[in-house]
Amino acid sequence: MQPTRAGLAKCHGVAFVLRADAPLPDLRPLRDAVRGMWRGRLPDDASRTLFLAAFTRPLPIDPDAWPTVLPLRLAGAATLSSFAGQDPLSPDRAAATPAGEVRSCDLWWAGRLHRMALAALEPVPLASLWDMPRLDLHVPVPRSRVPLMRASAATERGETAGRLTPVSRAAVSIEREGADLLRDMAEQLRADEQRLRLASIARQALRGLVGLIPAIPAGGGGGSDGSGGGGVPQAPRVPGFLANIAGWLRWHTPLGRGLRSQYDRRLGLVEKMISAGDLDAALRLALKLGSGNPGRKPLSRYPNALPQMRARLDFDLADEGFSAPILNGAGFYALRGRYLQLAEQLERDGDFRRAAYIHSQLLSDHQRAVLVLEKGGLFSEAAKLALDSRQAPALAIRVLFRAGDLDAALGLAKRTACFDALAEDSRVKEPAFHAFVIKAWTDALIATGQPLRALQVTDHLTAAAPVDDALLETRRRWLAAALVVSKAEAFAGELAVRAILTARWDGTDLSPAEVAAFPYMPVRSAVPHGAALYWVQAALRGDTEQPEEAVIELLTVLSRLASAASPEQADFWKGPAQPFVEAFVRAAIATASSRLSTRDLQALRSILGDAGLAVLETDIGKLAKLHVAPPPPDREWLVPPAISARPPVRCACVLANGNLLVWRESRLLQLLDPYGATLWQQNASDVTALVAVGSSGHVILVQAQRDGTSLLTRLATHNGTFHTIGKVALAAYHDVTSETQWLVQIGGEIGALDLAKLCAPSPQIEFLWSCSLTDRLRAIAFSHHADGPSWVTVDTSRERGGVLEIWTLHPNGKLSTSICFSPDAAEPRAPSDWLWDHRKNVHRMKTKHGGVTAWLTIQPWSEDQEERARMAAAERMRSEIGRFDTVQAGDFGRRHVTAIVDENGDAVIYVAQSADEVRPLMLRNAQGLFCLARGVETRNGEVSTVLLADEHGRIFAVGSQRVSIF
């Protein structure tokens, strides 16, 4: 008796239970339809070998050809099951789930049900279904045996530089002196050697003398203006120490009586000129009260002479470091009040330039000066002053736009990557400027293959009537492009919801016929909207992998996007809204009731209210009163032992739609769906990094070359096509990108590459901004923060080996440097994996050793801190040479991974959302596991995925509540 046989019925796969030493069955007659094959041992019976094969389409199996065959068919989501105990499938349901999604098998054997994950079995190569080809190799006899290798190798090394792809640098086209926001950064960094050899030696030689007198700030407070271990402190133009001493003596002795009286007469003369209306002469003679903080009294300076009269009234910031002469508290604030009164009067009279001059040159309030110039329509001067005084880029870009210099405004916006801040700032105030920002932002997103993000950026423009028809048509094109590149195996829930809400339900996109049968309505619409509707129905029926998570994702997106007031969704709310919403709510209760929170139930009620389903809304409200919060998910997982071996994974990245791209040591590049099924695979050699491009489906492949350079290639994962970018001397890179930039170090230059240029049909490698590093500094980590990109460098020189520094390029163009060192330098520590996060403009780094958390000391650069960091690094390098620390950046909401050995000697890996998370997810028995990639947080607030791997070729996908093993 064979209970799992089904005669000549079509099946989606077959199974064979064989003796341990028996050969595998010959499936060559079916080889064109075989999708995959696996072998392994039956649980509880080591004497039996299980062999499974999955087909690409349902096939009839001849029992005479394979007498011991056990036919299998799809039953539920991605599961092959025995025929025993199953009802016959309808033709539509039989072909509903392609065999490529198979993840597990339910096999009835010996009166028992055996459940097995295919990932736990050993894959059998499909190549075994074909005979090996025969190759006849004819090798010609060489005519010469002269060794040419040395000469060719030397020639290759000599021509390497000539074969590198040119790297360009973007510029902001502003016709003025010093137009580049980063004009002094390269000079600061190139002069690093001089600072270390001269300033440090002088500091050490005069240490005893300096200890007897008050310290004099150098470099603007130790790093705030570009000082640091790799740069030159730029001291502001202030009187030196000896000049201050001489001025103090003169000011506080009878010798200074004449100078003080001259100042009093100057103040009186300026007041008389103002009263007489001679404003230009008064402003040329006026005393400057400037400071870096408007409204605050500057540090005391002791002048030796009366300031000279200004030759002209312009916005010159060359002497920005000089502050006011000595004035007592009452005198200072009285004069400041007089200046403000005069500036406000000039502004009321329409003399905006002179009013701005007072704010800028006499009070050092450059931001207010720019606003006054903008108010007066002096946009060109406002733009120049905004850039010269290094105001926030949003202000500079706005006045450039109003000045008509659109190229400069766009170039500065791309360089500073502040589209989100610009859009938020201009959303209500400047409609024309807001339209310019949104257009530039979405153009950059579409150029890099991120149409879903472009839709998110423009959602607010379609929230209420009136809506421009051209915008609606453009958004339809973006949605269609996003749907086309989506795969049914990893369909993004947000895309599916958008397709249903914004579809034209007149047959153009979707047909309203039989909508009452939702979620069992037949899908007769063409792709791409038909594929979205099919996926949503499958999710609500529970026919997808992990249906609970799919339903929760749909609820999150629907509660955020659904709006009956949106003109873009008018067809949906007039037509299929009620049957769709009712079916969705019932499916959510039935499928994911154990996962619903109080907030989720409130979201369901809100959607029901918009759809006009008052009765069901009331029922959900009653259910909410009886709702019990779901139990917290398991936070501790035990890693099972490996039962098979595959080539280990060396590189990986997580795409925005959840797909995974991995590269194995066997040179196999694979695209996997979120559940581990292979979507496609191809051979690629010498891959050293896989970098996902924003929220697109593009990935940058970095391949090592024999001459030490790197080949950059763009992979479009939706169609598996490769596009060569070029070859560069890539020294370091960020493992993720922002929407528009990729932080890299190429040779001795560090900066941000323009993603739009990299993804263009004719790609170019162009720095949006860059600066030079000295030969001994090497970047080891990058990070994107709200206050600018940051990177960590390690010094590889002999005298500073191991010194860590953090550099931050602020949006206004200022480069700041902080130095890092262990708080206890007496005890050398092992190389650490530091967790780097950034909160409220403060850098923090921590690590764990033996269960004890250690924090790295991070201070603005100063010569004292430099000496401490050197001593700590030297002490450490005496014990351990040849390895530096590694750093995990926490930008884009990425989770931290920490590997420790607990008190019992067990290897444990913690995956935490932040450095301060109290109960991180824990993996025990984690010997040999290492971190492959850390995904970014999605716009829906979903926790990012972390990929771990081991030497057995297994991949561990760590989500918010579960760990999946592929």
KOLDOPA-251680 format. One record per residue (C-alpha): residue in one letter; x, y, z. Coordinates in steps of 0.05 Angstrom, whole numbers, plus 32768, in hexadecimal, padded with zeros to 4 digits. Layout:
BEGIN
AXYZ;...
//
This chain:
BEGIN
M800080008000;Q801B80447FEC;P7FF1807B800B;T801780B57FEC;R800F809D7FA4;A7FDC80C07F78;G7FDF809A7F36;L7FEB80C77EFA;A7FD681087F1D;K800281447F10;C803281567F48;H806181907F59;G809981647F72;V80AE811E7F84;A80D080FB7FBE;F80F680BA7FC4;V810880968005;L8146806C7FF5;R81778040801A;A81B480658031;D81E180457FFC;A81AF80467FC3;P81BC80717F85;L819080AE7F78;P815780A47F47;D816280B87EFF;L813780F67EF1;R815881087EAF;P811680FF7E88;L80F981387EB2;R813781647EB5;D811A819E7E8E;A80E481A77EC3;V810E819B7F02;R811681DA7F2C;G814081BD7F64;M8157817D7F85;W816A816D7FCD;R818181317FF6;G818781228040;R817780F18077;L813180E18090;P812680F680D8;D812680BA8108;D8140808B80D2;A818A809280C2;S818880568093;R815C807B8061;T816F80B28030;L813B80E48019;F813E81017FD2;L8111813A7FBE;A8106815D7F7B;A80DA819B7F6D;F80BE81AB7F28;T80B481EC7F05;R806D81D77EF0;P803D819F7F03;L8051815D7EE0;P803181187EDA;I805E80E17EF6;D805E809C7ED7;P805E80697F12;D807B80347EE3;A80BA805E7ED6;W80C5806D7F20;P80A280387F4A;T80B880547F8D;V80A6809C7F7E;L807F80C57FB2;P805B80FE7F8D;L805681417FB0;R802C817E7FA3;L802981C57FBE;A7FFE81CD7FFC;G7FFE82138019;A803682448016;A807682287FF8;T806C81E18013;L806E819F7FEE;S8042816B800D;S802E81228002;F7FED81147FDE;A7FD280ED801A;G7F98810F803E;Q7F938149800C;D7F58815E7FE2;P7F6481657F97;L7F7C81AB7F84;S7F5781D77F54;P7F7C81E77F13;D7F8482307F29;R7F9E821D7F6E;A7FCD81E87F51;A7FF4821D7F2B;A7FEC82547F5F;T8031824C7F80;P806D82407F53;A809D820A7F69;G80D5823C7F6F;E80B782527FB2;V80BB820D7FD2;R80DB82128017;S80C581D3803C;C80A7818D8033;D80728167805A;L807E811D804B;W805380E38063;W807F80A6806D;A807880688099;G8037808380B5;R805580C480CD;L8059810B80B4;H80A0812480AB;R80AA816F80A4;M80EB81878086;A810881CA8070;L812A81C4802C;A816081F48043;A817681BE8075;L8181818B803E;E81BC81858010;P81B081A27FCA;V81BC81737F90;P81D981967F52;L81AB81997F17;A81E8818D7EEB;S81E581447F00;L81A8813C7ED3;W81D481487E96;D821181217E7D;M825381447E84;P826D81607E42;R82AC81457E22;L82E281787E12;D831A816B7DE1;L8352819D7DF1;H838781AA7DBC;V83C381CF7DD9;P83F381EE7DA6;V843E81E67DB1;P845C82287DC9;R849082467D99;S84B6826D7DCE;R84C682617E17;V84E182A77E27;P84C682BB7E6D;L849D82F97E61;M847782FB7EA3;R84A3832E7EC6;A84A1835F7E8D;S845583587E85;A844A83607ED0;A8473839F7ED2;T844E83BB7E96;E840C83AA7EB7;R841F83CE7EF7;G8437840A7ED0;E83F6840F7EA8;T83C684047EE3;A83BC844E7EF0;G83AC845B7EA7;R837584277EA7;L834F84427EE2;T830B84627ED5;P830F84AE7EDB;V82F084CB7F1B;S82D0850F7F14;R82BB85427F48;A827A85687F48;A827D85B37F55;V824A85E77F6A;S8249861B7F32;I824B865C7F58;E827486937F39;R829986B17F74;E82D786AA7F9C;G82D986697FC3;A8299864D7FA8;D82A886067FC0;L828B85F78005;L82C685C78011;R82FC85F57FF7;D832985EF8033;M831E85A68047;A83528588801A;E838785BA8030;Q837885AA8079;L83818560806E;R83BF85648042;A83E4858C8076;D83DC855580AA;E8425854480AE;Q843A858B80BE;R8408859180F7;L842085518117;R846A8560810F;L846B85AA8122;A842F85BA814E;S8435857B8178;I847F85848183;A847685CC8196;R843E85BA81C4;Q8468858581E7;A84A485B381ED;L847B85EB820D;R844E85BE8236;G846D85D38278;L8469861D8267;V84228619824C;G840C85F7828C;L841C863882B2;I83EF86648288;P83A6865F8271;A839D86328235;I8390865481F2;P835D863281C5;A8378861C8183;G835286058145;G830F861F815C;G830785F48199;G832A85B48185;G830D85998147;S82CD85BE813C;D82E885E080FE;G831185AA80DF;S834A859A810E;G835C8553811B;G838D851B8115;G838B851F80C9;G8382856A80BF;V839F85AE80D0;P837F85D78108;Q8365861780E9;A836F864A811F;P833F86858119;R835E86C9810A;V836086E28152;P839787078177;G83CC86D88192;F83DE86CB81DA;L8415870081DD;A83E9873381BA;N83B2872781EC;I83E3872F8227;A83FD8770820A;G83B6878981FE;W83A087768243;L83DA879C8263;R83CC87D98238;W838187D78245;H838687D08290;T83BD8803829E;P83C1884E8297;L83E388438254;G83A1882E8236;R837A886B824B;G8383888C8207;L836E884D81E1;R83308845820B;S831D888E81FE;Q8327888281B3;Y82F5884981B6;D82C3887581DB;R82CB88AB81A7;R82C38878816E;L82818860818D;G826888A78193;L827D88B8814B;V8258887B8130;E8219888F8155;K821C88D6813A;M822588BC80F2;I81E9888F80FA;S81BF88C88115;A81D688F480DB;G81C388BF80A7;D820B88B18090;L820188668097;D8239884F8069;A826E8876808F;A8250885F80D1;L8251881580BC;R829A881B80A5;L82AE883580E9;A8280880A8113;L82A087DA8145;K829487918139;L8270876A8170;G82748728814A;S827686E3816A;G8267869D8154;N8227869E817E;P81F886D7816D;G81DF86FA81AC;R821786E281D8;K8251870E81EF;P829286F881CD;L82D386E681F0;S82FB87238208;R8331873D81D9;Y8361877481EC;P837087A181B0;N83B187C781A8;A839587FA8178;L83548816815E;P833687EC8124;Q8340880A80DF;M8306882680B8;R82E987F58085;A82F88804803D;R82B587EA8023;L827487CC803B;D827487848024;F826887418043;D82B1872F804E;L82BC86F6807F;A830886F7807C;D8310871380C2;E82D986E980E0;G830586D5811B;F830C871C8137;S82DB872E816D;A82C7876F818E;P82F5879C81B7;I82EF879C8202;L82AB87B58219;N828B87AB825C;G824A8783825F;A821C87BF825D;G824387E18225;F824487A281FA;Y81F9879481FE;A81E887DE81F6;L821087E181B5;R81F3879F819D;G81AD87B981A9;R81BD87F88182;Y81D587CF8147;L819787A48148;Q816A87E1814B;L818E88008110;A818A87BF80E7;E813F87B780F4;Q8133880080E0;L815A87F780A0;E813387B88091;R80F187DD809B;D810A8814806D;G811B87E18036;D816687E7803D;F8170879C8043;R81B9879B802E;R81D187CA8066;A81A487A68098;A81C387648083;Y820987838088;I81FD879580D1;H81E5874F80E1;S821F872E80BD;Q825B875C80C7;L824C877D810A;L82258747812E;S823D8708810A;D81F686F08103;H81FF86D780BC;Q81C086AD80B9;R819586EA80C8;A81BC87128096;V81AD86DE8060;L816386E08072;V8162872C806E;L8184872B8029;E815386F68012;K81198720802B;G8133875B8003;G813A87327FC3;L818687347FC4;F818B86EA7FB6;S81D086E77F97;E81F1870A7FD2;A81C886E08002;A81E086A07FE0;K822986B67FE3;L822486CA802C;A82008689803D;L82388660801E;D8271868A8039;S82568689807F;R8245863E8079;Q81FC86418089;A81CF86048087;P81CC85EB803F;A818085F0803D;L8186863C8044;A81BD86428010;I819886167FDE;R8157863E7FE6;V817886817FD9;L819E86637F9E;F815C864C7F81;R813C86907F8B;A817986AF7F6B;G816C86857F2D;D81AC865C7F33;L818986197F2D;D81C885F27F1A;A81EC860A7F58;A81AF85FB7F84;L81A885B57F68;G81F385A77F6E;L81F585BE7FB6;A81B785947FC6;K81D785557FA9;R821885637FCD;T81F9856C8011;A81C285378007;C818F8561802C;F815285567FFF;D81278540803A;A8137857E8063;L812C85AB8027;A80E9858B8017;E80D18591805F;D80E885D98066;S80C785EF8024;R808885C68028;V805C8600803F;K8086863E8037;E809F863A7FEF;P807486137FBE;A80A086217F82;F80E0860F7FA7;H80BE85D17FC3;A80AC85BA7F7D;F80F485C57F67;V810E859C7FA2;I80DD85627F97;K80ED85617F4D;A8138855E7F5A;W812F852A7F90;T810384FB7F68;D812F85027F2B;A816A84E97F54;L814084AF7F70;I812684997F2C;A816D849C7F0F;T8183846A7F44;G8148843B7F3D;Q812084507F7A;P80D9845D7F61;L80B884477FA2;R80DF847B7FC8;A80CB84AF7F94;L8082849D7FA1;Q808D84A57FEC;V80AD84E97FE2;T807185037FBA;D803984E47FE3;H802885258005;L801C85467FC1;T7FE185187FB4;A7FC285177FF9;A7F8B85487FE8;A7F6C856A7FAC;P7F7F858B7F7F;V7FB4855D7F62;D7FDA856B7F22;D7FC885377EEC;A801085367ED4;L802885237F19;L7FF584EA7F1D;E800C84CF7EDA;T805584D37EF0;R804584AE7F30;R802284787F08;R8060846E7EDE;W808B846A7F1D;L805C84367F3C;A805B840D7EFC;A80A7840E7EFA;A80AB83F87F42;L807883C07F37;V809C83A67EF9;V80DE839C7F1D;S80BC837B7F59;K80BB83307F5C;A808083077F74;E80B082E17FA1;A80C083207FC9;F808783507FBA;A808C83907FE2;G804C8399800A;E804E83E48001;L805083DE7FB6;A801583AE7FB6;V7FEB83DC7FE1;R7FFD84187FB6;A7FE983F27F78;I7FA483E17F93;L7F9684267FB2;T7FAB844F7F75;A7F9584207F3D;R7F6284347F09;W7F2A84027F18;D7F0A84097ED4;G7F3183D17EB4;T7F6D83FD7EA2;D7F9683E47EDD;L7F6783B57F02;S7F22839A7EF4;P7EE983A27F27;A7EC883627F0F;E7EBC832E7F46;V7EDC835C7F7A;A7EA983417FAC;A7ECF82FF7FAC;F7F0D83217FC7;P7F3E83027FDD;Y7F2A82C97FAE;M7F1982F37F72;P7F3982DE7F30;V7F70830C7F18;R7F67831C7ECF;S7F8C835E7ECF;A7FCF83647EAC;V8010836E7ED0;P802883947EF7;H7FE883A57F1E;G7FCD835F7F16;A800A83417F37;A800283707F72;L7FB8835D7F7B;Y7FC983137F76;W7FFF831A7FAC;V7FD0833F7FDC;Q7F9A830A7FD4;A7FCD82D27FE0;A7FE582F5801F;L7F9E82FC803A;R7F8F82B3802A;G7FCE829E804F;D7FEF82828010;T803082A88019;E806D829B8042;Q806482B58089;P801C82CE807D;E801982F180C1;E8053831F80B0;A8035832C806B;V7FF283418089;I8013836D80BE;E803D838F8088;L7FFE839C805E;L7FDA83B9809A;T801483E780AA;V801884018063;L7FCD8406805A;S7FC3842E8099;R7FF8845F8082;L7FE484678039;A7F98845D8036;S7F7484A08033;A7F2E84AB8018;A7F3F84F4800E;S7F7684E67FDC;P7F6184F37F93;E7F9384BF7F7D;Q7F6B84897FA3;A7F2684A07F8C;D7F1984627F60;F7F2984337F99;W7EFC84547FCD;K7EC2845A7F9C;G7EC784127F85;P7EE883D57FA6;A7EF883F67FE9;Q7EC283D58013;P7ECC838C7FFD;F7F1783957FFF;V7F1A83B48044;E7EE883838062;A7F0E83478047;F7F508365805E;V7F38837180A5;R7F1A832B80AB;A7F5A830C8090;A7F85833580C0;I7F5C831D80FB;A7F5E82D580E4;T7FA782D280CE;A7FCC830080FD;S7FA18307813B;S7FDB82F18167;R80078329814C;L7FD58363814C;S7FE2839B817E;T7FB183CE8199;R7FCC84008166;D7FC083CE812D;L7F7783C58143;Q7F6E84108144;A7F8B841380FE;L7F5983DE80E7;R7F1F84078104;S7F38844680E0;I7F3B8422809D;L7EF5840680A8;G7EDB844B80B8;D7EF884688077;A7ED7842F8050;G7E93843B8071;L7E8F83F78093;A7E73841080D5;V7E5983CD80EF;L7E9B83A980E7;E7EBE83E68104;T7E9383DF8142;D7EA283958147;I7EED83A28143;G7EE583D6817A;K7EC583A381A7;L7EFC83728196;A7F3083A581A9;K7F1483A881F0;L7F21835E81F8;H7F64836181D5;V7FA0834481FA;A7FE4835E81E7;P800D832A81C1;P8045830A81E9;P808A832581DD;P80B082FE81A7;D80E882CF81B8;R812A82F581C1;E815782B881C9;W816682878191;L81918249818F;V81BA823E8150;P81B181F68138;P81ED81CD8121;A81FA81C980D7;I81E5818980B5;S820281998070;A823781C58052;R823681F68018;P826982298001;P826A82618035;V824E82A68027;R828282DE8026;C825A831B8010;A8211832E8014;C81E083688016;V819783728027;L816B83957FF3;A813283C38004;N80FD83907FED;G811B835B801B;N814183347FE7;L8188831E7FF7;L81C4831F7FC9;V81FB82F07FE0;W823F82DA7FC3;R825C82977FD6;E82A482817FD9;S829582557F9D;R828C82957F73;L8241828C7F71;L821882CC7F74;Q81D182BE7F8B;L819282E97F91;L816682CC7FC8;D812082E07FDC;P811282F28025;Y810582A98035;G8145828D8016;A812C82747FD3;T815B82807F99;L813F82B07F65;W817B82AD7F37;Q81C6829F7F3C;Q820482AD7F13;N824F82A57F1A;A827882E37F2C;S82C182E37F41;D82E883097F77;V82AC832E7F95;T82C283557FD3;A8282837D7FE1;L823883827FCF;V821A83C77FDC;A81CF83D37FD3;V81BE84157FB2;G818C84397FDE;S8146841A7FDB;S814F84037F93;G815C83BE7F77;H81A283D17F60;V81E183B77F82;I822883CE7F78;L825883937F72;V82A083A07F87;Q82D0836E7F68;A831A836B7F79;Q834B836F7F3E;R839183527F3A;D83B183977F38;G839383AA7F7B;T835A83D57F5E;S831083C67F62;L82DD83BD7F2A;L829983DD7F38;T825D83BD7F16;R821383CE7F1E;L81E483927F22;A819A839C7F14;T817E83637F3D;H813883657F1E;N8153834C7EDB;G819883337EED;T81BE83627EBF;F8204837D7ECD;H821C83C37EBB;T826683D37EC2;I827584157EE5;G82C184177EE4;K830184057F08;V831B842F7F42;A834D842B7F7A;L8317841F7FAF;A833784217FF4;A82F88422801F;Y82AC84278017;H826B842C803D;D824583EA803E;V8203840F802F;T81F1844E8009;S81C284878015;E818E849A7FE2;T81BF84C27FB9;Q820684B77FD2;W8239847F7FDF;L8271848F800F;V82B484737FF8;Q82FF847C7FFB;I832184797FB7;G836C847C7FBD;G837C84B47FED;E833A84D87FE2;I82FB84CF800A;G82B684E87FF7;A827084D87FDD;L826384BB7F98;D822684D17F72;L81F884947F6C;A81D184B27F32;K821284B57F0A;L8225846E7F1E;C81E184527F08;A81DD84797EC7;P81DC84547E84;S822284707E78;P823C846E7EBF;Q826C84A17EDC;I829384A17F1D;E828A84E67F3A;F829785017F80;L8260852F7F99;W829285457FCD;S82D7852C7FDF;C8315853C8007;S835B851F800A;L837884F38040;T83C084E98052;D83DF84A6803E;R83DF848C8085;L839484958092;R8364845D807D;A831984608083;I82FB842480A7;A82B2843A80AF;F827F846B8092;S823C848480AA;H820484B38094;H81E784E180C9;A81B7851C80CA;D81F1854C80D8;G821B8531809F;P824384F48088;S827884D980B7;W82B184A880B0;V82E3848780DE;T832C848480CC;V8365845C80EA;D83AD847480E7;T83DD844180CA;S841D846880D6;R845284518107;E844C848C8136;R83FF848D8138;G83EE84468126;G83A88432813D;V838E8478814E;L8344847D813C;E832484BF8126;I82DD84D18112;W82D2850580DC;T828F852780CF;L828085548094;H8248858080AC;P82128599807B;N822F85E0807E;G827285C68065;K829885C580A7;L82C4858980B4;S82CA857480FD;T82F8853F811A;S82F48516815A;I832984E88175;C831A84A48195;F8340847E81C9;S8334844B8200;P8327846A8244;D8359843A8263;A839884398239;A83C28414826E;E83A383D0825D;P83AA83BD8213;R836883A481F6;A835A837481BD;P83418390817B;S82F883A08182;D82B983A48158;W829E83E8816C;L825483F98167;W82508440814D;D821184698154;H820284B38151;R81CF84D8817B;K81C285228182;N82028532815C;V822B8507818B;H825484CB8176;R8255848D81A2;M827B844C819C;K8276840F81C9;T828B83C681C9;K8286838981F5;H82BE835F8213;G82AC8323823E;G8266833E824B;V828183838261;T826E83C08238;A82A683F08228;W829C8436820C;L82CE845981E0;T82E2849F81F5;I82D384D081BD;Q82EB851881C4;P82F385538194;W833A8553817A;S836D857981A2;E83B7857081AD;D83AB855581F3;Q837A852181DA;E83A9851181A1;E83E0850081D2;R83B284D381FB;A839B84AE81BD;R83E284A481A6;M83F7848781E8;A83BC845881EA;A83C8844081A3;A8412843781AE;E8406840E81ED;R83D683E281C7;M840083D98189;R843A83BF81B4;S8410838281C3;E83E8837A8183;I8400838C813E;G83E0838780FB;R8396838E810B;F836A83CA8119;D832483D28135;T82E683C9810C;V82A983F68111;Q825E83E98105;A8239842880F1;G81F1842F810A;D81D7845D80D3;F8194845280AF;G8178842E80EC;R81A783F280E3;R81AE83C1811C;H81EF83B28141;V820D836C8144;T823883598180;A825C83168188;I8274830281CE;V828782C481F5;D825D82BF8235;E827382A68279;N8264825E8264;G829282628228;D8256826281F8;A8259828F81BA;V821F82C081BA;I820B82F38186;Y81DF832F8199;V81B783558164;A819F83978180;Q817783D08162;S81A484038185;A81E1840581B2;D81B2840E81EE;E817E83D881E1;V816F83B48221;R815883708205;P817A836481C2;L816D8325819A;M819E82EE81AF;L81BB82B38188;R81DB827D81B1;N820A8246819A;A822382788166;Q8269825E815D;G828382708118;L824C82A18107;F826082E480EA;C823B832180D1;L823083268086;A82048363807D;R81D5839180A3;G819983AB807E;V817B83F18086;E813A840280A8;T80FE84078079;R80D084438072;N8099841B8092;G80C0841680D3;E80D183CC80C8;V810F83B480ED;S814B83AA80C0;T8162836480AE;V81A7834C80C5;L81CA8315809F;L81F982E580C3;A821E82AA80A5;D824B827080B8;E828182478095;H824E82118083;G822C823F8051;R81EF824E807B;I81CF8293807C;F81AB82AC80BA;A817982E480AC;V816A830780EE;G8129832D80ED;S810383518123;Q80E383138141;R810182D6811F;V814182B88104;S813D829480C1;I8172826480A9;F817F825A805F;
//
